[in-house]
Structure formats: structure tokens, C-alpha cells
């Protein structure tokens, strides 16, 4: 039984309400978890508010030490995370291990940030006055994390806000409540004071009232959300209604542009990994390959060869690298996208078979603007090939989507690749690398329908602190009257 965590204590939800999470393929019950009510949500914020003054006054060295202990505790819970992610998400050891390793780096980077929260001396026209800018903790931060990379994105929702002196209410996903509970419990185990990190989760039908109660609470001063654009719009609207600053990292439709002078095998390797890892259920997944001129034919051949190799794997042994889909509805939606493309002239070169919660890595050539797959996020291992005549057309196609999270450009001419990269409308762009990449010290976030604000490094400090202007008069001031 997974409980809430409020003020350092495991608690049942109001009226002892619970909900079930079932394995996406077998249907077996994976987790029974407490289903928080709005009253539970308010109690969690109250606990965070009560803990805030003492935590904000805690020395940077003490905060850093606790975050480093949390990183160690997270590593020590590897077997717990593997069991929970396997039962709730069907995740294999490779994906769990990658989540643990990057989440640990997120915590270590946050620990380093505790001594980098600085202000500056400002110029002033006033004689005998010092003018300063200061960064101070904002208060209670609400962190909402999704299921698809639960440890990385969960740690990101918690760690930097803590490093900035804030307390946190972490709202876990109803798809992986046990996984997110263990992550929250890591901070208790590391010795964080009661109330500094609180955990709530809820049944799917209770999402709207619980989230609204959390955002509406006066003590919540920042909201950070990672998830779908559809839900992100609602979070953003609620935050705006209550005048709460919000960081939104939402959906994506990442393009990988391949110029004519590109290393074809390198581009194919990057696209294959970016498109098919975790069944394409990553916000940065490579969903479109934009192939320029003569690069198209050899690139498509290389992509199909890689996809067919993956499809030939014994999934009982190697399939963990590819993962399974989160639910049957996601499989059905992917199948609809494939059939829509096929009906409109798209050529399904490999894959497309759906069984046991897995979609075979799928390459579809000849994708055009009238197909849903052209600009609709699939969140599945479906790789659309779009052929264009030149680099300018490639940039135009890369930008012809509502999203703008991650992108990549492959080419040997650095001037040409950099020119293309700078014109692509995305928060992240990698030259001669895959679209799937994250480092905790780097600013992470998107533009357009992929959201706004940035996680990571100093950008996280800007997001989760208040910037204040303070003046100190060292001599008596005169005034007009």
C-alpha cells in the first residue's frame, strides 16, 4: 500500500480512498495507492509552508550535504526502483538504470547549486546608497512529474527547488505511484526535515480538484509541470488565474535534419536511438527525419536496416531496451497514425506490428503535410521520413509543427549546420547528435507548444527564486518635500 507523505509521515488519504495501477500488458495489479483529496492536498501544502522558514534559513553547506545524501540513497534503492518500474510500467533494467543514473546526477548538480545563488551590486545615481539585487527562496514549490521517465523528471521537480531554499509538494503520477513514492522517500531517508518534501498522488478522476487545490493554495509560489501539452494548457491557465509563475515542459515533435554532406551512418544511429528508445515515449524522441536531396536514399536504407535489426530481437531477452507502451489506448492511437499515413500514400517500410504492448520500430517514408503523422506527436516508435530539396526547405519543415522542444542537425560543414540549427525553432538543438539528450547543468525547455521556462543549472535558479531589489542608504537622503 502506497501512502501519502505529509510532514514526514506516511498517511492514508481522506476516507481511506485508494486506487489501483495495473501492469500495462498483463493487467495484474501493480500498486494500490492512497487517492488524495483536495483536503489532503491542502494539508501537504500546509506542511511545506510550516517547514519553509527553517529550511530557507538552513546553510548552503547543510543543504548540499543532504542533497548528496539523497543522491546516495537513490542509488541504494536501485532494486526497489527496478521492482516498482517493472510492475507499474513494464520497464526493463536498462531504462531503470538510465533513470537512476541521470536522477542521481540531477541531485548532485542541485547540491552544487546551493552555493551559486548569488545577487549583484547595481549602479545607482543616488549618492550614499548601495543598490543590490538578491535572489531569495520563493516559498512552497509544487512539482508535477509524469510517468515516462519517472526518476529523472521526478528528481528534476524536487531537487533544484530544494537547493534554492524552497520546500516542495511533489505530486506523483497516478501511472507510477509506487515509483514516485520511493523517490520521495529517498529524501526522508537522507535526513531532510519533516515537511521539506511532501508527496501526494491521486486517482485519475480526482486530478482536476486536487491539482486546483494545490495551485490555488496561497503558500504555493511556483509551479513546475512536465507532461502533455493538453494538460499543460490547463496547468498554465490555473497558474495564471492565481498569478503563480510556472515552468512548463510539454510535448514535442523533434526533427532530425540530415544535410547532403552528413555522415549517413552516424545520422541513422542517432535517429534510430532517438526514435525507438522507450517505445518513443520520451518528450525529445526523434519523430521526424528531414532528409535533404541525395542524403535521402542511403539514409532511409540505413534506418530501415537498423529498425529491422531491432524488430528481429528476441524481445523476451533484449526488448527491455525498447520498452513497452504505457497502455492499450496509446497502442491504438499509434496504429491510427500508421493507417492514416498509409491511406494517404505513406510507405510503411518496416514495423507497424502491435503485440504484447509493443510496437515494432516503424519507418514511414513519403510523409506529407496532409498526414497526421507530419505534425502530431505520436509518443510511439514511429519515425516519419520527409524528403526535401535543400537546407532552407529542411528548416522550414522542421519549424512546420506546433512544437519546439528538441531538434538535431547532421552535416560536415559546420557553418551550414550551425546556420540551420540557429534557424530551427526549438529550445534545444544538437549538431551531429541525437535529439534525446539531457544534462542537469544545461537549460532544458522548449518554445511554442512545448512550453516555456527552463529547468537545469542556473536557469533553474532563475525559475525557483525571487529576484529582489534592495537598497542601503549610508547617509541621510534628501527629498523634494
C-alpha positions as CSV (number, residue, x, y, z in Angstrom):
1,X,0.0,0.0,0.0
2,X,1.4,3.4,-1.1
3,X,0.6,6.2,1.2
4,X,0.8,10.0,1.1
5,X,3.8,11.7,2.8
6,X,2.9,14.8,4.7
7,X,5.2,16.4,7.3
8,X,7.5,13.4,7.2
9,X,4.7,10.9,8.0
10,X,3.0,8.3,5.9
11,X,-0.7,9.0,5.8
12,X,-3.8,7.4,4.3
13,X,-6.0,9.6,2.2
14,X,-9.2,11.1,3.5
15,X,-11.9,8.5,3.9
16,X,-9.1,5.9,3.2
17,X,-9.8,6.2,-0.5
18,X,-7.4,4.2,-2.8
19,X,-6.8,3.5,-6.4
20,X,-5.1,0.7,-8.4
21,X,-2.3,0.8,-11.0
22,X,-2.2,-2.3,-13.2
23,X,0.6,-3.6,-15.4
24,X,0.0,-2.3,-19.0
25,X,0.1,-5.7,-20.6
26,X,-0.8,-8.4,-18.0
27,X,-3.4,-6.3,-16.3
28,X,-2.2,-7.6,-12.9
29,X,-2.5,-5.1,-10.0
30,X,0.9,-3.5,-9.6
31,X,0.1,-0.9,-6.9
32,X,-2.6,0.1,-4.5
33,X,-2.1,3.7,-3.6
34,X,-3.8,6.4,-1.5
35,X,-6.1,8.6,-3.5
36,X,-5.6,12.1,-2.2
37,X,-8.5,14.5,-1.9
38,X,-8.3,18.3,-2.1
39,X,-8.2,18.4,1.7
40,X,-5.1,16.1,1.6
41,X,-3.5,18.4,-0.9
42,X,-4.1,21.4,1.3
43,X,-2.6,19.5,4.2
44,X,0.6,18.8,2.2
45,X,1.0,22.5,1.3
46,X,0.4,23.5,4.9
47,X,3.2,21.1,6.0
48,X,5.5,22.6,3.4
49,X,4.6,26.1,4.4
50,X,5.4,25.3,8.1
51,X,8.8,23.8,7.1
52,X,9.7,26.7,4.8
53,X,11.2,29.3,7.2
54,X,13.7,26.8,8.8
55,X,14.7,25.2,5.5
56,X,15.2,28.6,3.8
57,X,17.5,29.6,6.7
58,X,19.5,26.4,6.5
59,X,23.1,27.0,5.5
60,X,24.1,26.1,1.9
61,X,26.6,23.6,3.2
62,X,23.9,21.8,5.1
63,X,21.5,21.8,2.2
64,X,24.3,20.5,-0.1
65,X,25.2,17.7,2.3
66,X,21.5,16.5,2.4
67,X,21.2,16.6,-1.4
68,X,24.3,14.5,-1.7
69,X,23.0,12.0,0.8
70,X,19.8,11.8,-1.2
71,X,21.9,11.0,-4.3
72,X,23.5,8.1,-2.4
73,X,20.2,6.9,-1.0
74,X,18.7,6.9,-4.5
75,X,21.5,4.7,-5.8
76,X,21.0,2.4,-2.8
77,X,17.3,1.9,-3.7
78,X,18.0,0.6,-7.2
79,X,16.4,-2.7,-6.6
80,X,13.2,-1.0,-5.2
81,X,13.0,1.2,-8.3
82,X,13.5,-1.7,-10.6
83,X,10.7,-3.7,-9.0
84,X,8.3,-0.7,-9.0
85,X,9.0,0.4,-12.5
86,X,8.8,-3.1,-13.8
87,X,5.4,-3.7,-12.2
88,X,3.9,-0.4,-13.0
89,X,5.4,0.4,-16.4
90,X,6.9,-2.8,-17.7
91,X,10.3,-1.1,-17.7
92,X,13.4,-3.2,-18.0
93,X,16.8,-2.9,-16.3
94,X,18.4,-0.7,-19.0
95,X,15.7,2.0,-18.8
96,X,15.5,1.8,-15.0
97,X,19.3,2.1,-14.7
98,X,19.4,5.1,-17.1
99,X,16.7,6.8,-15.0
100,X,18.6,6.2,-11.7
101,X,21.9,7.4,-13.1
102,X,20.6,10.7,-14.5
103,X,18.4,11.3,-11.5
104,X,21.4,10.9,-9.3
105,X,23.2,13.5,-11.5
106,X,20.3,15.8,-11.1
107,X,20.7,15.6,-7.3
108,X,24.4,16.1,-7.4
109,X,24.1,19.1,-9.7
110,X,21.5,20.6,-7.4
111,X,23.8,20.1,-4.4
112,X,26.4,22.1,-6.3
113,X,23.9,25.0,-7.0
114,X,23.4,25.7,-3.3
115,X,26.5,28.0,-3.2
116,X,25.7,29.6,-6.6
117,X,22.6,31.5,-5.7
118,X,24.0,35.0,-5.9
119,X,23.0,38.6,-6.4
120,X,25.0,41.6,-7.6
121,X,25.8,45.2,-6.9
122,X,23.9,47.5,-9.2
123,X,24.8,51.0,-10.4
124,X,22.8,53.8,-8.9
125,X,22.5,57.6,-9.4
126,X,21.8,58.1,-5.6
127,X,24.8,59.3,-3.6
128,X,25.5,57.4,-0.4
129,X,23.4,54.4,-1.5
130,X,24.3,50.8,-2.2
131,X,21.9,49.2,-4.7
132,X,21.7,45.4,-4.7
133,X,19.9,42.6,-6.4
134,X,19.2,39.5,-4.3
135,X,17.9,36.0,-5.1
136,X,15.8,34.5,-2.3
137,X,13.7,31.4,-1.9
138,X,10.2,31.8,-3.3
139,X,8.3,29.6,-0.8
140,X,6.4,26.3,-1.5
141,X,7.1,24.8,-4.9
142,X,4.6,22.4,-6.5
143,X,6.3,19.8,-8.7
144,X,4.3,17.7,-11.0
145,X,6.1,14.9,-12.8
146,X,5.0,12.3,-15.4
147,X,5.4,8.6,-15.7
148,X,7.6,8.2,-18.9
149,X,11.0,9.0,-17.2
150,X,9.8,8.9,-13.7
151,X,13.0,9.2,-11.7
152,X,14.7,11.8,-13.9
153,X,11.7,14.0,-14.2
154,X,10.7,13.4,-10.6
155,X,14.1,14.4,-9.3
156,X,14.1,17.5,-11.5
157,X,10.7,18.5,-10.0
158,X,12.2,18.4,-6.5
159,X,16.0,18.9,-6.4
160,X,16.7,22.5,-7.7
161,X,13.7,24.0,-5.8
162,X,15.2,22.5,-2.6
163,X,18.7,23.8,-3.5
164,X,17.1,27.3,-3.8
165,X,15.8,27.1,-0.3
166,X,12.2,26.2,-1.1
167,X,10.1,23.4,0.3
168,X,8.3,21.1,-2.1
169,X,5.0,19.3,-2.6
170,X,5.7,16.6,-5.1
171,X,2.6,15.3,-7.0
172,X,3.4,11.9,-8.3
173,X,1.8,10.3,-11.4
174,X,-1.2,8.0,-10.9
175,X,0.5,5.8,-13.5
176,X,3.6,5.1,-11.3
177,X,2.6,6.0,-7.7
178,X,5.0,3.4,-6.1
179,X,7.9,4.6,-8.2
180,X,7.3,8.2,-7.2
181,X,6.7,7.3,-3.6
182,X,10.1,5.6,-3.4
183,X,11.7,8.8,-4.9
184,X,10.0,11.0,-2.3
185,X,11.0,8.6,0.5
186,X,14.7,8.9,-0.6
187,X,14.6,12.5,0.8
188,X,13.2,11.3,4.1
189,X,15.8,8.6,4.3
190,X,18.6,11.2,3.5
191,X,17.5,13.2,6.6
192,X,15.6,16.1,5.2
193,X,13.5,17.7,7.9
194,X,9.8,16.8,8.0
195,X,7.7,18.9,5.6
196,X,10.5,19.9,3.3
197,X,9.5,17.2,0.8
198,X,5.8,16.1,0.8
199,X,4.2,13.6,-1.6
200,X,0.7,13.2,-2.8
201,X,-0.9,11.1,-5.5
202,X,-4.5,10.7,-6.6
203,X,-6.9,8.7,-8.7
204,X,-7.2,9.8,-12.3
205,X,-10.8,11.0,-11.7
206,X,-9.7,13.3,-8.9
207,X,-6.9,15.0,-10.8
208,X,-8.7,18.3,-11.5
209,X,-9.9,19.2,-8.0
210,X,-6.6,18.0,-6.4
211,X,-4.4,20.0,-8.7
212,X,-6.6,23.1,-8.5
213,X,-6.4,22.9,-4.7
214,X,-2.7,22.7,-4.8
215,X,-2.2,25.6,-7.2
216,X,-4.8,27.8,-5.5
217,X,-3.2,27.5,-2.1
218,X,-1.7,30.9,-1.2
219,X,1.6,29.3,0.0
220,X,2.4,27.8,-3.4
221,X,4.6,30.3,-5.1
222,X,6.0,28.3,-8.0
223,X,4.5,25.5,-10.2
224,X,6.6,23.3,-12.4
225,X,5.0,20.7,-14.6
226,X,6.3,18.2,-17.1
227,X,3.7,16.3,-19.2
228,X,1.5,16.7,-22.2
229,X,0.6,19.9,-23.9
230,X,-3.1,19.2,-23.4
231,X,-2.7,19.1,-19.6
232,X,0.0,21.8,-19.6
233,X,-2.5,24.3,-21.0
234,X,-4.8,23.6,-18.1
235,X,-1.9,23.9,-15.6
236,X,-0.8,27.1,-17.2
237,X,-4.3,28.5,-17.1
238,X,-4.8,27.7,-13.4
239,X,-1.4,29.2,-12.6
240,X,-2.3,32.3,-14.5
241,X,-5.6,32.6,-12.8
242,X,-3.9,32.5,-9.4
243,X,-0.9,34.6,-10.6
244,X,1.6,31.9,-9.9
245,X,4.8,31.7,-12.1
246,X,5.0,28.3,-13.8
247,X,7.6,26.3,-15.7
248,X,6.0,24.1,-18.4
249,X,7.9,21.3,-20.2
250,X,5.4,19.8,-22.6
251,X,5.1,17.7,-25.8
252,X,7.5,17.5,-28.7
253,X,7.8,16.5,-32.4
254,X,11.6,16.6,-32.6
255,X,13.0,16.9,-36.2
256,X,16.4,15.5,-37.1
257,X,17.7,17.2,-40.2
258,X,20.2,15.4,-42.4
259,X,22.1,17.6,-44.9
260,X,23.7,16.2,-48.0
261,X,27.2,16.1,-46.6
262,X,26.2,14.3,-43.4
263,X,27.7,11.1,-42.1
264,X,24.8,8.9,-43.0
265,X,25.6,6.0,-40.6
266,X,26.0,8.4,-37.7
267,X,22.7,10.2,-38.5
268,X,20.9,6.8,-38.8
269,X,22.3,5.7,-35.5
270,X,21.2,8.9,-33.8
271,X,17.7,8.8,-35.4
272,X,17.2,5.1,-34.5
273,X,18.1,5.6,-30.9
274,X,16.1,8.8,-30.6
275,X,13.0,7.4,-32.3
276,X,12.8,3.9,-30.7
277,X,14.2,4.1,-27.2
278,X,11.4,3.5,-24.6
279,X,9.0,2.9,-27.4
280,X,9.3,6.6,-28.4
281,X,7.7,7.7,-25.2
282,X,10.2,10.5,-24.5
283,X,9.4,14.2,-24.9
284,X,12.6,14.6,-27.0
285,X,12.0,11.5,-29.2
286,X,13.0,11.8,-32.8
287,X,9.7,11.8,-34.6
288,X,10.7,13.3,-38.0
289,X,13.8,12.8,-40.1
290,X,14.0,15.6,-42.7
291,X,16.3,14.3,-45.4
292,X,17.9,16.7,-47.9
293,X,18.4,15.7,-51.5
294,X,20.9,12.9,-52.2
295,X,21.1,12.0,-48.5
296,X,17.6,10.6,-48.5
297,X,18.1,7.2,-50.2
298,X,21.1,5.9,-48.3
299,X,19.7,7.3,-45.1
300,X,16.3,5.6,-45.5
301,X,18.1,2.3,-46.3
302,X,20.3,2.6,-43.1
303,X,17.3,3.5,-41.0
304,X,15.3,0.5,-42.2
305,X,18.2,-1.8,-41.7
306,X,18.6,-0.7,-38.1
307,X,14.8,-0.9,-37.4
308,X,14.6,-4.4,-38.9
309,X,17.5,-5.5,-36.7
310,X,15.7,-4.2,-33.6
311,X,12.5,-5.9,-34.8
312,X,14.3,-9.3,-35.1
313,X,15.4,-9.2,-31.5
314,X,14.1,-11.8,-29.0
315,X,12.0,-9.3,-27.0
316,X,12.0,-11.6,-24.0
317,X,15.8,-11.1,-23.8
318,X,16.6,-7.8,-25.4
319,X,13.2,-6.0,-25.6
320,X,13.8,-4.1,-22.4
321,X,15.9,-1.6,-24.4
322,X,12.8,-0.8,-26.4
323,X,10.3,-1.0,-23.6
324,X,6.5,-1.3,-23.9
325,X,3.7,1.1,-24.4
326,X,2.1,2.6,-21.3
327,X,-1.4,1.4,-22.2
328,X,-3.7,-0.1,-24.9
329,X,-5.1,3.3,-25.8
330,X,-1.6,4.5,-26.8
331,X,-1.1,1.5,-29.0
332,X,-4.4,2.1,-30.7
333,X,-3.6,5.7,-31.3
334,X,-0.2,4.8,-32.8
335,X,-2.0,2.3,-35.1
336,X,-4.4,5.0,-36.2
337,X,-1.5,7.3,-37.1
338,X,0.2,4.5,-39.2
339,X,-3.1,3.7,-41.0
340,X,-3.7,7.4,-41.7
341,X,-0.3,7.8,-43.2
342,X,-0.7,4.6,-45.3
343,X,-4.1,5.6,-46.6
344,X,-2.6,9.0,-47.8
345,X,0.3,7.5,-49.7
346,X,2.9,6.9,-46.9
347,X,5.1,3.9,-47.4
348,X,5.4,1.8,-44.3
349,X,8.9,0.3,-44.9
350,X,9.1,-1.8,-41.7
351,X,7.4,-2.3,-38.4
352,X,3.9,-1.4,-37.6
353,X,3.1,-4.7,-35.9
354,X,1.5,-4.3,-32.5
355,X,1.5,-7.1,-30.0
356,X,2.0,-7.6,-26.2
357,X,2.1,-3.9,-25.6
358,X,5.0,-3.3,-28.0
359,X,5.0,-1.5,-31.4
360,X,7.8,-2.7,-33.7
361,X,10.1,0.2,-34.6
362,X,8.4,1.7,-37.6
363,X,9.8,3.7,-40.5
364,X,7.3,5.5,-42.8
365,X,8.7,7.2,-45.9
366,X,6.9,9.8,-48.0
367,X,5.2,11.6,-45.1
368,X,3.4,14.7,-46.3
369,X,1.7,17.6,-44.7
370,X,-1.8,16.2,-45.0
371,X,-0.9,13.2,-42.8
372,X,-1.5,13.3,-39.1
373,X,2.0,11.9,-38.5
374,X,3.5,15.0,-40.1
375,X,3.0,17.3,-37.1
376,X,1.0,15.4,-34.5
377,X,3.0,14.0,-31.6
378,X,2.9,10.2,-31.7
379,X,4.7,9.3,-28.4
380,X,5.4,6.0,-30.1
381,X,8.2,4.4,-32.1
382,X,7.1,5.8,-35.4
383,X,9.7,7.6,-37.5
384,X,8.4,9.8,-40.3
385,X,10.7,10.4,-43.3
386,X,10.2,13.8,-45.0
387,X,12.2,14.4,-48.2
388,X,13.2,18.0,-49.2
389,X,15.3,19.7,-51.8
390,X,17.7,21.8,-49.8
391,X,18.7,23.1,-46.3
392,X,16.2,26.0,-46.4
393,X,13.3,23.7,-47.1
394,X,14.6,21.4,-44.3
395,X,14.5,24.2,-41.8
396,X,11.0,25.2,-43.0
397,X,9.7,21.6,-42.4
398,X,11.5,21.4,-39.1
399,X,9.6,24.6,-38.0
400,X,6.3,23.5,-39.5
401,X,4.9,21.9,-36.4
402,X,3.3,23.4,-33.2
403,X,6.1,22.0,-31.0
404,X,9.6,23.2,-30.4
405,X,11.4,21.2,-27.7
406,X,14.4,19.4,-29.2
407,X,16.0,19.1,-32.6
408,X,19.1,17.9,-34.3
409,X,21.1,18.7,-37.5
410,X,23.6,16.4,-39.2
411,X,26.3,17.7,-41.6
412,X,30.0,18.0,-42.1
413,X,30.0,21.7,-42.9
414,X,29.9,23.4,-39.5
415,X,28.8,26.7,-40.9
416,X,25.9,25.2,-42.7
417,X,24.8,23.0,-39.8
418,X,25.1,25.9,-37.3
419,X,23.1,28.1,-39.6
420,X,20.3,25.5,-39.9
421,X,20.4,24.9,-36.1
422,X,20.1,28.5,-35.3
423,X,17.0,28.9,-37.5
424,X,15.2,25.9,-36.1
425,X,12.6,27.0,-33.5
426,X,13.4,24.8,-30.5
427,X,14.7,25.2,-27.0
428,X,17.3,22.6,-27.6
429,X,19.3,21.7,-30.8
430,X,22.1,19.2,-31.1
431,X,24.6,19.2,-34.1
432,X,25.6,15.7,-35.1
433,X,23.9,14.2,-32.1
434,X,20.6,12.6,-31.2
435,X,17.5,14.7,-30.2
436,X,17.3,12.7,-26.9
437,X,19.8,14.3,-24.6
438,X,19.7,15.8,-21.1
439,X,22.3,17.1,-18.7
440,X,21.3,18.6,-15.4
441,X,23.6,21.6,-15.7
442,X,22.1,22.7,-19.0
443,X,19.0,24.8,-19.6
444,X,16.2,22.4,-20.6
445,X,12.9,23.5,-22.0
446,X,11.0,24.4,-25.2
447,X,9.2,27.0,-27.2
448,X,5.8,27.2,-28.9
449,X,3.5,24.3,-27.7
450,X,6.4,22.7,-26.0
451,X,6.1,25.1,-23.1
452,X,8.2,27.9,-21.6
453,X,10.7,28.4,-18.8
454,X,13.8,26.3,-18.2
455,X,14.9,23.6,-15.8
456,X,18.6,22.9,-15.2
457,X,21.6,24.7,-13.8
458,X,21.5,28.4,-13.3
459,X,18.3,28.5,-15.3
460,X,16.7,26.6,-12.5
461,X,17.9,29.1,-10.0
462,X,16.1,31.9,-12.0
463,X,12.9,29.8,-12.1
464,X,12.7,28.9,-8.4
465,X,13.9,32.1,-6.7
466,X,12.5,35.6,-6.3
467,X,14.7,38.4,-7.7
468,X,14.6,41.3,-5.3
469,X,16.0,44.9,-5.4
470,X,17.4,46.1,-2.1
471,X,19.0,49.5,-1.4
472,X,21.0,50.6,1.6
473,X,21.4,54.3,2.3
474,X,24.7,55.0,4.1
475,X,24.0,58.7,4.5
476,X,20.9,60.8,5.1
477,X,18.8,61.3,1.9
478,X,17.1,64.4,0.8
479,X,13.6,64.6,-0.9
480,X,11.6,67.1,-2.9
481,X,9.3,67.8,0.0
